[in-house]
């Protein structure tokens, strides 16, 4: 099924500046007016023309016939003891279309700010803010549910419901800015929430262009990360389309095909013999690395022999490894590893020359930690292989 043609009137938040220019030319408006509206949406989080105070009344009346409203709104917001905020997002004009979750993660007091990139300022609640001290990472979703079926992740318990549009993806960041505390700004955006981003490639690619556009949120490309379970053709497409400027994270979780196929059914379609060469080919810029996410499951993939095999598997690939002790998920048969096993695993990889970090558990008291984002009231589906359409097909969130 071919992807529906993008219509600005259907998804204004997902419109690129050149599409606004073309649409305004059709209604007899000058290009600078189009850029004014674009900036209202993407720098001020205002999509209602009635509140665009420097726009002529006649133009506001024209825009009132379009679907000019923020596509998402807050259903619930929860704050953890460590100030992590989990926001349950519903779709303002489509209440039947499901919900997703986005998470705001402030730095720990002893966390390194990793301030080696000053290409663009963090994104505050208003444009023109000076860079504040407290820089927040926002984890956003790309689908309602997920088709990948990873056994330790709550996001796919009910399978894939639908793709998000580009506007619904970007609007999570616009909405997230309204939930920042004074002195905070969004520094990093990671597509590690609900869904497999590369399964929804066209909408995600459009969202990436919007998140990094200099007339909009203007996030540095190195501060935007796409995480994938290993869709090899789309990893290569991402590298081509963005010339390696978008940061890539790979959910690996096992050092061999037998174990990885048990944990991640996608490995049966794209085994390590295809995935690892794709990572080697990814066009990394100088001083950039691929992030490898590895969830440690007690007695399953957390032993010393697994660490040694992982070191061999990734040899020669510029990587940073994040070790993630298993976060508890209701109904999952896996447990959190022993702390000493985690340290031993890290030590073996560090001795092999890798940069290895143990992911601090953030927001687990509100189920906002890695792997815990789940559909509200979802019922688990049973399957041995992930059931999903080829990227680029389906309704792309327009059901």
Short mmCIF file of the C-alpha atoms (twelve columns), coordinates in Angstrom:
data_MODEL
# 
_entry.id   MODEL 
# 
loop_
_atom_site.group_PDB 
_atom_site.id 
_atom_site.type_symbol 
_atom_site.label_atom_id 
_atom_site.label_alt_id 
_atom_site.label_comp_id 
_atom_site.label_asym_id 
_atom_site.label_seq_id 
_atom_site.Cartn_x 
_atom_site.Cartn_y 
_atom_site.Cartn_z 
_atom_site.pdbx_PDB_model_num 
ATOM 1   C CA . UNK A 1   0.000   0.000   0.000  1 
ATOM 2   C CA . UNK A 2   1.635   3.319   -1.026 1 
ATOM 3   C CA . UNK A 3   2.253   6.050   1.502  1 
ATOM 4   C CA . UNK A 4   -0.481  8.729   1.417  1 
ATOM 5   C CA . UNK A 5   0.559   12.067  -0.061 1 
ATOM 6   C CA . UNK A 6   1.460   14.562  2.650  1 
ATOM 7   C CA . UNK A 7   -1.062  17.391  2.991  1 
ATOM 8   C CA . UNK A 8   -0.088  20.390  5.076  1 
ATOM 9   C CA . UNK A 9   -3.689  21.060  6.040  1 
ATOM 10  C CA . UNK A 10  -3.885  17.592  7.629  1 
ATOM 11  C CA . UNK A 11  -0.658  17.839  9.637  1 
ATOM 12  C CA . UNK A 12  0.517   21.469  10.003 1 
ATOM 13  C CA . UNK A 13  3.065   20.630  12.712 1 
ATOM 14  C CA . UNK A 14  4.616   18.125  10.290 1 
ATOM 15  C CA . UNK A 15  5.004   20.652  7.478  1 
ATOM 16  C CA . UNK A 16  8.475   21.677  6.303  1 
ATOM 17  C CA . UNK A 17  9.182   25.394  5.661  1 
ATOM 18  C CA . UNK A 18  9.232   24.936  1.887  1 
ATOM 19  C CA . UNK A 19  5.805   23.278  2.073  1 
ATOM 20  C CA . UNK A 20  4.491   26.247  4.013  1 
ATOM 21  C CA . UNK A 21  5.934   28.544  1.331  1 
ATOM 22  C CA . UNK A 22  4.161   26.630  -1.425 1 
ATOM 23  C CA . UNK A 23  0.858   26.452  0.458  1 
ATOM 24  C CA . UNK A 24  0.915   30.181  1.175  1 
ATOM 25  C CA . UNK A 25  1.690   30.976  -2.464 1 
ATOM 26  C CA . UNK A 26  -1.495  29.085  -3.411 1 
ATOM 27  C CA . UNK A 27  -3.597  31.311  -1.142 1 
ATOM 28  C CA . UNK A 28  -1.878  34.512  -2.248 1 
ATOM 29  C CA . UNK A 29  0.323   35.029  0.822  1 
ATOM 30  C CA . UNK A 30  3.997   35.995  0.782  1 
ATOM 31  C CA . UNK A 31  6.730   33.541  1.894  1 
ATOM 32  C CA . UNK A 32  7.726   35.548  4.968  1 
ATOM 33  C CA . UNK A 33  4.210   35.032  6.320  1 
ATOM 34  C CA . UNK A 34  4.683   31.293  5.946  1 
ATOM 35  C CA . UNK A 35  7.904   31.463  7.966  1 
ATOM 36  C CA . UNK A 36  6.124   33.493  10.648 1 
ATOM 37  C CA . UNK A 37  3.563   30.732  11.095 1 
ATOM 38  C CA . UNK A 38  6.242   28.041  11.026 1 
ATOM 39  C CA . UNK A 39  8.159   29.806  13.801 1 
ATOM 40  C CA . UNK A 40  5.020   30.279  15.889 1 
ATOM 41  C CA . UNK A 41  4.520   26.519  15.834 1 
ATOM 42  C CA . UNK A 42  8.093   25.345  16.261 1 
ATOM 43  C CA . UNK A 43  9.679   27.996  18.485 1 
ATOM 44  C CA . UNK A 44  6.665   29.046  20.565 1 
ATOM 45  C CA . UNK A 45  4.599   25.833  20.556 1 
ATOM 46  C CA . UNK A 46  1.553   27.771  19.300 1 
ATOM 47  C CA . UNK A 47  -0.516  26.166  16.546 1 
ATOM 48  C CA . UNK A 48  -3.801  28.043  16.939 1 
ATOM 49  C CA . UNK A 49  -3.832  30.979  14.460 1 
ATOM 50  C CA . UNK A 50  -6.024  32.975  16.845 1 
ATOM 51  C CA . UNK A 51  -3.019  33.296  19.186 1 
ATOM 52  C CA . UNK A 52  -0.511  34.328  16.498 1 
ATOM 53  C CA . UNK A 53  -0.604  37.989  17.451 1 
ATOM 54  C CA . UNK A 54  1.624   39.394  14.680 1 
ATOM 55  C CA . UNK A 55  -0.326  37.665  11.881 1 
ATOM 56  C CA . UNK A 56  -2.895  39.676  9.947  1 
ATOM 57  C CA . UNK A 57  -6.527  38.975  10.807 1 
ATOM 58  C CA . UNK A 58  -7.326  38.050  7.203  1 
ATOM 59  C CA . UNK A 59  -4.612  35.385  7.228  1 
ATOM 60  C CA . UNK A 60  -5.766  34.049  10.575 1 
ATOM 61  C CA . UNK A 61  -9.257  33.680  9.123  1 
ATOM 62  C CA . UNK A 62  -7.875  31.730  6.150  1 
ATOM 63  C CA . UNK A 63  -5.934  29.421  8.449  1 
ATOM 64  C CA . UNK A 64  -8.977  28.827  10.646 1 
ATOM 65  C CA . UNK A 65  -10.322 26.477  7.956  1 
ATOM 66  C CA . UNK A 66  -7.225  24.265  8.277  1 
ATOM 67  C CA . UNK A 67  -6.611  21.707  11.026 1 
ATOM 68  C CA . UNK A 68  -4.455  24.250  12.882 1 
ATOM 69  C CA . UNK A 69  -4.119  22.799  16.357 1 
ATOM 70  C CA . UNK A 70  -1.440  20.979  18.304 1 
ATOM 71  C CA . UNK A 71  -2.069  17.291  17.536 1 
ATOM 72  C CA . UNK A 72  -1.206  16.059  21.035 1 
ATOM 73  C CA . UNK A 73  -2.194  16.932  24.574 1 
ATOM 74  C CA . UNK A 74  -1.372  15.712  28.056 1 
ATOM 75  C CA . UNK A 75  -3.584  12.965  29.427 1 
ATOM 76  C CA . UNK A 76  -1.516  12.429  32.598 1 
ATOM 77  C CA . UNK A 77  1.864   13.591  33.846 1 
ATOM 78  C CA . UNK A 78  3.828   11.858  36.604 1 
ATOM 79  C CA . UNK A 79  6.999   12.984  38.335 1 
ATOM 80  C CA . UNK A 80  9.458   10.512  39.844 1 
ATOM 81  C CA . UNK A 81  11.505  11.064  42.966 1 
ATOM 82  C CA . UNK A 82  14.531  11.894  40.764 1 
ATOM 83  C CA . UNK A 83  12.520  14.550  38.808 1 
ATOM 84  C CA . UNK A 84  12.070  12.339  35.756 1 
ATOM 85  C CA . UNK A 85  8.693   13.173  34.238 1 
ATOM 86  C CA . UNK A 86  6.589   10.652  32.311 1 
ATOM 87  C CA . UNK A 87  3.864   12.206  30.177 1 
ATOM 88  C CA . UNK A 88  1.009   10.143  28.803 1 
ATOM 89  C CA . UNK A 89  0.136   11.768  25.492 1 
ATOM 90  C CA . UNK A 90  -3.202  11.483  23.736 1 
ATOM 91  C CA . UNK A 91  -4.144  12.783  20.319 1 
ATOM 92  C CA . UNK A 92  -6.254  15.901  20.555 1 
ATOM 93  C CA . UNK A 93  -8.351  15.386  17.425 1 
ATOM 94  C CA . UNK A 94  -8.239  11.589  17.454 1 
ATOM 95  C CA . UNK A 95  -9.037  10.278  20.947 1 
ATOM 96  C CA . UNK A 96  -9.636  6.811   19.492 1 
ATOM 97  C CA . UNK A 97  -6.099  6.672   18.059 1 
ATOM 98  C CA . UNK A 98  -4.389  5.402   21.213 1 
ATOM 99  C CA . UNK A 99  -1.830  6.960   23.528 1 
ATOM 100 C CA . UNK A 100 1.950   7.142   23.710 1 
ATOM 101 C CA . UNK A 101 4.422   8.151   26.368 1 
ATOM 102 C CA . UNK A 102 7.262   10.652  26.379 1 
ATOM 103 C CA . UNK A 103 9.776   11.099  29.186 1 
ATOM 104 C CA . UNK A 104 11.772  14.115  30.352 1 
ATOM 105 C CA . UNK A 105 15.020  13.074  32.024 1 
ATOM 106 C CA . UNK A 106 17.046  15.697  33.907 1 
ATOM 107 C CA . UNK A 107 20.735  15.090  34.564 1 
ATOM 108 C CA . UNK A 108 21.880  13.524  37.804 1 
ATOM 109 C CA . UNK A 109 23.795  15.916  40.074 1 
ATOM 110 C CA . UNK A 110 27.078  14.087  39.371 1 
ATOM 111 C CA . UNK A 111 26.417  13.515  35.673 1 
ATOM 112 C CA . UNK A 112 28.867  14.775  33.064 1 
ATOM 113 C CA . UNK A 113 27.092  17.260  30.815 1 
ATOM 114 C CA . UNK A 114 29.088  15.995  27.818 1 
ATOM 115 C CA . UNK A 115 29.399  19.583  26.680 1 
ATOM 116 C CA . UNK A 116 31.612  18.953  23.663 1 
ATOM 117 C CA . UNK A 117 29.142  20.334  21.153 1 
ATOM 118 C CA . UNK A 118 27.971  23.911  21.123 1 
ATOM 119 C CA . UNK A 119 26.585  23.911  17.596 1 
ATOM 120 C CA . UNK A 120 23.154  24.963  18.823 1 
ATOM 121 C CA . UNK A 121 21.649  26.031  22.153 1 
ATOM 122 C CA . UNK A 122 19.298  23.790  24.089 1 
ATOM 123 C CA . UNK A 123 15.596  24.192  23.410 1 
ATOM 124 C CA . UNK A 124 13.837  26.172  26.131 1 
ATOM 125 C CA . UNK A 125 10.151  27.007  26.499 1 
ATOM 126 C CA . UNK A 126 10.674  30.217  24.472 1 
ATOM 127 C CA . UNK A 127 13.011  31.220  21.704 1 
ATOM 128 C CA . UNK A 128 15.999  33.391  22.527 1 
ATOM 129 C CA . UNK A 129 16.729  31.896  25.926 1 
ATOM 130 C CA . UNK A 130 20.346  31.696  26.999 1 
ATOM 131 C CA . UNK A 131 21.593  28.199  27.626 1 
ATOM 132 C CA . UNK A 132 20.617  27.236  31.190 1 
ATOM 133 C CA . UNK A 133 22.604  24.987  33.476 1 
ATOM 134 C CA . UNK A 134 20.099  22.134  33.726 1 
ATOM 135 C CA . UNK A 135 19.861  20.363  30.409 1 
ATOM 136 C CA . UNK A 136 17.142  17.780  29.946 1 
ATOM 137 C CA . UNK A 137 16.959  14.746  27.657 1 
ATOM 138 C CA . UNK A 138 13.574  13.948  26.163 1 
ATOM 139 C CA . UNK A 139 12.698  10.435  25.059 1 
ATOM 140 C CA . UNK A 140 9.940   10.455  22.431 1 
ATOM 141 C CA . UNK A 141 7.778   7.818   20.754 1 
ATOM 142 C CA . UNK A 142 7.377   7.049   17.061 1 
ATOM 143 C CA . UNK A 143 4.522   4.516   17.048 1 
ATOM 144 C CA . UNK A 144 1.531   3.502   19.124 1 
ATOM 145 C CA . UNK A 145 2.813   0.155   20.325 1 
ATOM 146 C CA . UNK A 146 5.569   -1.751  18.552 1 
ATOM 147 C CA . UNK A 147 5.805   -4.706  16.175 1 
ATOM 148 C CA . UNK A 148 9.296   -5.886  17.088 1 
ATOM 149 C CA . UNK A 149 8.310   -8.143  19.983 1 
ATOM 150 C CA . UNK A 150 11.484  -7.803  22.095 1 
ATOM 151 C CA . UNK A 151 10.807  -10.027 25.087 1 
ATOM 152 C CA . UNK A 152 12.096  -7.621  27.749 1 
ATOM 153 C CA . UNK A 153 10.314  -4.460  26.551 1 
ATOM 154 C CA . UNK A 154 6.836   -3.345  27.596 1 
ATOM 155 C CA . UNK A 155 6.219   -1.138  24.551 1 
ATOM 156 C CA . UNK A 156 5.320   -4.057  22.318 1 
ATOM 157 C CA . UNK A 157 3.084   -6.026  24.665 1 
ATOM 158 C CA . UNK A 158 0.041   -5.419  22.463 1 
ATOM 159 C CA . UNK A 159 1.798   -5.226  19.112 1 
ATOM 160 C CA . UNK A 160 1.751   -2.316  16.695 1 
ATOM 161 C CA . UNK A 161 -1.387  -0.174  16.658 1 
ATOM 162 C CA . UNK A 162 -0.310  2.531   14.198 1 
ATOM 163 C CA . UNK A 163 2.492   4.805   13.031 1 
ATOM 164 C CA . UNK A 164 2.681   8.375   14.323 1 
ATOM 165 C CA . UNK A 165 2.699   11.235  11.838 1 
ATOM 166 C CA . UNK A 166 5.701   13.565  11.719 1 
ATOM 167 C CA . UNK A 167 3.640   16.238  13.454 1 
ATOM 168 C CA . UNK A 168 2.695   13.871  16.276 1 
ATOM 169 C CA . UNK A 169 6.363   12.995  16.770 1 
ATOM 170 C CA . UNK A 170 7.588   16.606  16.803 1 
ATOM 171 C CA . UNK A 171 4.663   17.792  18.913 1 
ATOM 172 C CA . UNK A 172 5.885   15.619  21.791 1 
ATOM 173 C CA . UNK A 173 8.933   17.885  22.044 1 
ATOM 174 C CA . UNK A 174 6.801   21.023  21.745 1 
ATOM 175 C CA . UNK A 175 4.587   19.651  24.505 1 
ATOM 176 C CA . UNK A 176 7.591   18.579  26.578 1 
ATOM 177 C CA . UNK A 177 8.896   22.137  26.658 1 
ATOM 178 C CA . UNK A 178 5.747   23.213  28.499 1 
ATOM 179 C CA . UNK A 179 6.604   20.762  31.300 1 
ATOM 180 C CA . UNK A 180 10.123  22.039  31.985 1 
ATOM 181 C CA . UNK A 181 11.028  23.526  35.336 1 
ATOM 182 C CA . UNK A 182 12.499  27.038  35.507 1 
ATOM 183 C CA . UNK A 183 16.118  26.949  34.398 1 
ATOM 184 C CA . UNK A 184 15.686  23.790  32.312 1 
ATOM 185 C CA . UNK A 185 15.912  23.280  28.565 1 
ATOM 186 C CA . UNK A 186 15.841  20.279  26.252 1 
ATOM 187 C CA . UNK A 187 19.408  19.391  25.306 1 
ATOM 188 C CA . UNK A 188 18.981  15.951  23.714 1 
ATOM 189 C CA . UNK A 189 16.104  14.216  21.959 1 
ATOM 190 C CA . UNK A 190 16.192  10.439  21.673 1 
ATOM 191 C CA . UNK A 191 13.754  8.348   19.674 1 
ATOM 192 C CA . UNK A 192 13.824  5.529   22.207 1 
ATOM 193 C CA . UNK A 193 10.232  5.652   23.406 1 
ATOM 194 C CA . UNK A 194 7.380   3.503   22.182 1 
ATOM 195 C CA . UNK A 195 7.852   2.005   18.743 1 
ATOM 196 C CA . UNK A 196 10.638  1.165   16.313 1 
ATOM 197 C CA . UNK A 197 11.561  4.499   14.670 1 
ATOM 198 C CA . UNK A 198 12.979  2.988   11.485 1 
ATOM 199 C CA . UNK A 199 9.796   0.958   10.942 1 
ATOM 200 C CA . UNK A 200 8.064   4.342   10.538 1 
ATOM 201 C CA . UNK A 201 10.913  5.715   8.438  1 
ATOM 202 C CA . UNK A 202 9.229   8.363   6.274  1 
ATOM 203 C CA . UNK A 203 7.488   10.106  9.165  1 
ATOM 204 C CA . UNK A 204 10.561  9.853   11.390 1 
ATOM 205 C CA . UNK A 205 12.838  11.286  8.689  1 
ATOM 206 C CA . UNK A 206 10.483  14.242  8.243  1 
ATOM 207 C CA . UNK A 207 10.401  14.736  12.023 1 
ATOM 208 C CA . UNK A 208 14.219  14.730  12.162 1 
ATOM 209 C CA . UNK A 209 14.369  17.488  9.557  1 
ATOM 210 C CA . UNK A 210 11.904  19.536  11.579 1 
ATOM 211 C CA . UNK A 211 13.636  19.003  14.926 1 
ATOM 212 C CA . UNK A 212 16.962  20.166  13.483 1 
ATOM 213 C CA . UNK A 213 15.721  22.961  11.183 1 
ATOM 214 C CA . UNK A 214 17.347  26.322  11.934 1 
ATOM 215 C CA . UNK A 215 13.987  28.138  11.706 1 
ATOM 216 C CA . UNK A 216 12.435  25.789  14.240 1 
ATOM 217 C CA . UNK A 217 13.711  23.915  17.284 1 
ATOM 218 C CA . UNK A 218 17.235  24.030  15.811 1 
ATOM 219 C CA . UNK A 219 18.556  21.035  17.725 1 
ATOM 220 C CA . UNK A 220 22.077  19.958  16.853 1 
ATOM 221 C CA . UNK A 221 22.012  16.793  14.754 1 
ATOM 222 C CA . UNK A 222 24.489  15.177  17.124 1 
ATOM 223 C CA . UNK A 223 22.005  15.775  19.945 1 
ATOM 224 C CA . UNK A 224 19.246  13.812  18.179 1 
ATOM 225 C CA . UNK A 225 19.513  10.024  18.415 1 
ATOM 226 C CA . UNK A 226 17.531  7.372   16.573 1 
ATOM 227 C CA . UNK A 227 17.467  3.974   18.266 1 
ATOM 228 C CA . UNK A 228 16.720  0.835   16.286 1 
ATOM 229 C CA . UNK A 229 16.414  -2.860  16.970 1 
ATOM 230 C CA . UNK A 230 18.284  -3.543  13.735 1 
ATOM 231 C CA . UNK A 231 16.344  -2.844  10.521 1 
ATOM 232 C CA . UNK A 232 19.335  -3.051  8.215  1 
ATOM 233 C CA . UNK A 233 17.956  -1.414  5.031  1 
ATOM 234 C CA . UNK A 234 16.650  1.549   7.001  1 
ATOM 235 C CA . UNK A 235 19.936  1.973   8.915  1 
ATOM 236 C CA . UNK A 236 21.629  2.342   5.544  1 
ATOM 237 C CA . UNK A 237 18.903  4.708   4.325  1 
ATOM 238 C CA . UNK A 238 19.282  6.872   7.434  1 
ATOM 239 C CA . UNK A 239 23.017  7.090   6.822  1 
ATOM 240 C CA . UNK A 240 22.491  8.136   3.204  1 
ATOM 241 C CA . UNK A 241 19.691  10.616  3.823  1 
ATOM 242 C CA . UNK A 242 21.386  12.404  6.727  1 
ATOM 243 C CA . UNK A 243 25.036  11.717  5.809  1 
ATOM 244 C CA . UNK A 244 25.655  10.163  9.218  1 
ATOM 245 C CA . UNK A 245 24.870  13.394  11.057 1 
ATOM 246 C CA . UNK A 246 21.999  11.881  13.058 1 
ATOM 247 C CA . UNK A 247 23.293  9.870   16.007 1 
ATOM 248 C CA . UNK A 248 22.545  6.158   15.825 1 
ATOM 249 C CA . UNK A 249 21.864  3.776   18.696 1 
ATOM 250 C CA . UNK A 250 21.484  0.048   18.204 1 
ATOM 251 C CA . UNK A 251 19.611  -2.196  20.633 1 
ATOM 252 C CA . UNK A 252 21.876  -5.236  20.582 1 
ATOM 253 C CA . UNK A 253 21.303  -7.166  23.827 1 
ATOM 254 C CA . UNK A 254 23.133  -10.347 22.785 1 
ATOM 255 C CA . UNK A 255 26.518  -11.207 21.240 1 
ATOM 256 C CA . UNK A 256 25.376  -14.126 19.054 1 
ATOM 257 C CA . UNK A 257 22.498  -14.972 16.733 1 
ATOM 258 C CA . UNK A 258 21.064  -17.837 18.778 1 
ATOM 259 C CA . UNK A 259 20.556  -15.738 21.894 1 
ATOM 260 C CA . UNK A 260 19.626  -12.539 20.076 1 
ATOM 261 C CA . UNK A 261 16.932  -14.313 18.051 1 
ATOM 262 C CA . UNK A 262 15.389  -15.572 21.303 1 
ATOM 263 C CA . UNK A 263 15.314  -12.074 22.789 1 
ATOM 264 C CA . UNK A 264 14.666  -10.037 19.620 1 
ATOM 265 C CA . UNK A 265 12.683  -11.718 16.839 1 
ATOM 266 C CA . UNK A 266 13.878  -9.119  14.318 1 
ATOM 267 C CA . UNK A 267 17.257  -10.865 14.409 1 
ATOM 268 C CA . UNK A 268 15.728  -13.762 12.463 1 
ATOM 269 C CA . UNK A 269 15.146  -11.374 9.573  1 
ATOM 270 C CA . UNK A 270 18.344  -9.332  9.923  1 
ATOM 271 C CA . UNK A 271 20.946  -11.497 11.714 1 
ATOM 272 C CA . UNK A 272 24.216  -10.197 13.088 1 
ATOM 273 C CA . UNK A 273 25.975  -11.195 9.875  1 
ATOM 274 C CA . UNK A 274 23.969  -8.429  8.165  1 
ATOM 275 C CA . UNK A 275 23.592  -5.980  11.050 1 
ATOM 276 C CA . UNK A 276 27.245  -5.658  12.071 1 
ATOM 277 C CA . UNK A 277 28.463  -4.851  8.525  1 
ATOM 278 C CA . UNK A 278 25.688  -2.229  8.283  1 
ATOM 279 C CA . UNK A 279 27.014  -0.589  11.450 1 
ATOM 280 C CA . UNK A 280 30.520  -0.615  9.999  1 
ATOM 281 C CA . UNK A 281 29.216  1.138   6.876  1 
ATOM 282 C CA . UNK A 282 27.268  3.828   8.747  1 
ATOM 283 C CA . UNK A 283 28.920  7.138   7.687  1 
ATOM 284 C CA . UNK A 284 30.011  8.466   11.071 1 
ATOM 285 C CA . UNK A 285 31.451  11.957  11.224 1 
ATOM 286 C CA . UNK A 286 34.799  12.489  12.885 1 
ATOM 287 C CA . UNK A 287 34.756  11.859  16.650 1 
ATOM 288 C CA . UNK A 288 31.276  10.325  16.438 1 
ATOM 289 C CA . UNK A 289 30.366  6.878   17.723 1 
ATOM 290 C CA . UNK A 290 27.457  4.464   17.491 1 
ATOM 291 C CA . UNK A 291 25.752  3.868   20.822 1 
ATOM 292 C CA . UNK A 292 25.212  0.199   21.637 1 
ATOM 293 C CA . UNK A 293 22.397  -0.499  24.092 1 
ATOM 294 C CA . UNK A 294 22.727  -3.793  25.946 1 
ATOM 295 C CA . UNK A 295 20.082  -4.839  28.487 1 
ATOM 296 C CA . UNK A 296 21.513  -7.262  31.037 1 
ATOM 297 C CA . UNK A 297 19.195  -10.118 32.012 1 
ATOM 298 C CA . UNK A 298 20.142  -12.212 35.020 1 
ATOM 299 C CA . UNK A 299 21.672  -15.521 33.969 1 
ATOM 300 C CA . UNK A 300 20.741  -14.981 30.301 1 
ATOM 301 C CA . UNK A 301 23.207  -12.586 28.657 1 
ATOM 302 C CA . UNK A 302 25.170  -11.128 31.563 1 
ATOM 303 C CA . UNK A 303 28.014  -13.587 32.013 1 
ATOM 304 C CA . UNK A 304 31.708  -13.072 31.353 1 
ATOM 305 C CA . UNK A 305 31.668  -15.192 28.205 1 
ATOM 306 C CA . UNK A 306 28.951  -12.902 26.811 1 
ATOM 307 C CA . UNK A 307 31.090  -9.845  27.496 1 
ATOM 308 C CA . UNK A 308 34.098  -11.372 25.776 1 
ATOM 309 C CA . UNK A 309 31.977  -12.372 22.760 1 
ATOM 310 C CA . UNK A 310 30.530  -8.858  22.589 1 
ATOM 311 C CA . UNK A 311 33.999  -7.347  22.584 1 
ATOM 312 C CA . UNK A 312 34.955  -9.531  19.620 1 
ATOM 313 C CA . UNK A 313 31.714  -8.797  17.759 1 
ATOM 314 C CA . UNK A 314 32.134  -5.008  17.890 1 
ATOM 315 C CA . UNK A 315 35.869  -4.912  17.191 1 
ATOM 316 C CA . UNK A 316 36.791  -1.986  14.941 1 
ATOM 317 C CA . UNK A 317 33.421  -0.172  15.204 1 
ATOM 318 C CA . UNK A 318 33.571  3.236   16.952 1 
ATOM 319 C CA . UNK A 319 31.122  2.581   19.767 1 
ATOM 320 C CA . UNK A 320 29.960  3.689   23.166 1 
ATOM 321 C CA . UNK A 321 28.258  0.938   25.163 1 
ATOM 322 C CA . UNK A 322 25.399  1.509   27.574 1 
ATOM 323 C CA . UNK A 323 24.753  -1.407  29.902 1 
ATOM 324 C CA . UNK A 324 21.155  -1.412  31.143 1 
ATOM 325 C CA . UNK A 325 20.347  -3.648  34.119 1 
ATOM 326 C CA . UNK A 326 16.935  -5.163  33.410 1 
ATOM 327 C CA . UNK A 327 14.050  -3.002  34.614 1 
ATOM 328 C CA . UNK A 328 11.145  -5.045  35.996 1 
ATOM 329 C CA . UNK A 329 8.206   -5.562  33.633 1 
ATOM 330 C CA . UNK A 330 4.977   -7.205  34.738 1 
ATOM 331 C CA . UNK A 331 4.709   -10.718 33.325 1 
ATOM 332 C CA . UNK A 332 8.263   -10.879 31.975 1 
ATOM 333 C CA . UNK A 333 10.260  -13.955 33.081 1 
ATOM 334 C CA . UNK A 334 13.527  -12.038 33.411 1 
ATOM 335 C CA . UNK A 335 15.233  -10.584 36.452 1 
ATOM 336 C CA . UNK A 336 17.659  -7.790  37.195 1 
ATOM 337 C CA . UNK A 337 21.275  -9.018  37.147 1 
ATOM 338 C CA . UNK A 338 23.512  -9.168  40.179 1 
ATOM 339 C CA . UNK A 339 25.429  -5.940  40.668 1 
ATOM 340 C CA . UNK A 340 28.790  -7.713  40.661 1 
ATOM 341 C CA . UNK A 341 27.969  -9.395  37.354 1 
ATOM 342 C CA . UNK A 342 27.243  -5.957  35.874 1 
ATOM 343 C CA . UNK A 343 30.581  -4.632  37.127 1 
ATOM 344 C CA . UNK A 344 32.436  -7.686  35.813 1 
ATOM 345 C CA . UNK A 345 30.738  -7.289  32.416 1 
ATOM 346 C CA . UNK A 346 31.767  -3.641  32.285 1 
ATOM 347 C CA . UNK A 347 35.309  -4.444  33.358 1 
ATOM 348 C CA . UNK A 348 35.866  -6.995  30.584 1 
ATOM 349 C CA . UNK A 349 34.670  -4.551  27.925 1 
ATOM 350 C CA . UNK A 350 36.735  -1.698  29.324 1 
ATOM 351 C CA . UNK A 351 39.807  -3.928  29.368 1 
ATOM 352 C CA . UNK A 352 39.149  -4.543  25.664 1 
ATOM 353 C CA . UNK A 353 39.311  -0.789  25.028 1 
ATOM 354 C CA . UNK A 354 35.626  0.176   24.928 1 
ATOM 355 C CA . UNK A 355 33.892  3.146   26.551 1 
ATOM 356 C CA . UNK A 356 31.288  1.451   28.734 1 
ATOM 357 C CA . UNK A 357 28.696  3.069   30.978 1 
ATOM 358 C CA . UNK A 358 26.157  1.531   33.321 1 
ATOM 359 C CA . UNK A 359 22.833  3.225   32.725 1 
ATOM 360 C CA . UNK A 360 21.455  4.668   35.933 1 
ATOM 361 C CA . UNK A 361 17.873  3.627   36.564 1 
ATOM 362 C CA . UNK A 362 15.762  6.739   36.127 1 
ATOM 363 C CA . UNK A 363 12.050  7.068   36.784 1 
ATOM 364 C CA . UNK A 364 11.473  3.418   37.612 1 
ATOM 365 C CA . UNK A 365 9.084   4.386   40.422 1 
ATOM 366 C CA . UNK A 366 6.677   5.701   37.741 1 
ATOM 367 C CA . UNK A 367 7.490   3.016   35.120 1 
ATOM 368 C CA . UNK A 368 9.413   5.538   33.016 1 
ATOM 369 C CA . UNK A 369 12.686  3.626   32.939 1 
ATOM 370 C CA . UNK A 370 14.141  2.003   29.847 1 
ATOM 371 C CA . UNK A 371 11.855  -0.759  28.546 1 
ATOM 372 C CA . UNK A 372 8.931   0.183   30.774 1 
ATOM 373 C CA . UNK A 373 6.870   2.374   28.439 1 
ATOM 374 C CA . UNK A 374 3.634   0.506   27.807 1 
ATOM 375 C CA . UNK A 375 0.248   0.997   26.235 1 
ATOM 376 C CA . UNK A 376 -2.416  1.884   28.790 1 
ATOM 377 C CA . UNK A 377 -4.569  -1.177  29.393 1 
ATOM 378 C CA . UNK A 378 -2.808  -3.156  26.687 1 
ATOM 379 C CA . UNK A 379 -3.298  -6.896  26.403 1 
ATOM 380 C CA . UNK A 380 -0.270  -8.929  25.479 1 
ATOM 381 C CA . UNK A 381 -0.122  -10.556 22.072 1 
ATOM 382 C CA . UNK A 382 1.606   -13.891 21.512 1 
ATOM 383 C CA . UNK A 383 3.788   -14.346 18.479 1 
ATOM 384 C CA . UNK A 384 7.067   -15.999 17.576 1 
ATOM 385 C CA . UNK A 385 8.002   -13.449 14.911 1 
ATOM 386 C CA . UNK A 386 7.311   -9.717  14.754 1 
ATOM 387 C CA . UNK A 387 4.291   -8.910  12.613 1 
ATOM 388 C CA . UNK A 388 4.874   -5.698  10.713 1 
ATOM 389 C CA . UNK A 389 4.478   -4.109  7.316  1 
ATOM 390 C CA . UNK A 390 7.492   -3.123  5.294  1 
ATOM 391 C CA . UNK A 391 8.701   0.394   6.139  1 
ATOM 392 C CA . UNK A 392 7.039   2.926   3.899  1 
ATOM 393 C CA . UNK A 393 3.759   1.002   3.679  1 
ATOM 394 C CA . UNK A 394 0.604   1.204   5.679  1 
ATOM 395 C CA . UNK A 395 -1.454  4.195   6.704  1 
ATOM 396 C CA . UNK A 396 1.339   6.066   8.533  1 
ATOM 397 C CA . UNK A 397 -0.955  7.219   11.256 1 
ATOM 398 C CA . UNK A 398 -3.826  8.364   9.051  1 
ATOM 399 C CA . UNK A 399 -6.336  5.684   9.976  1 
# 
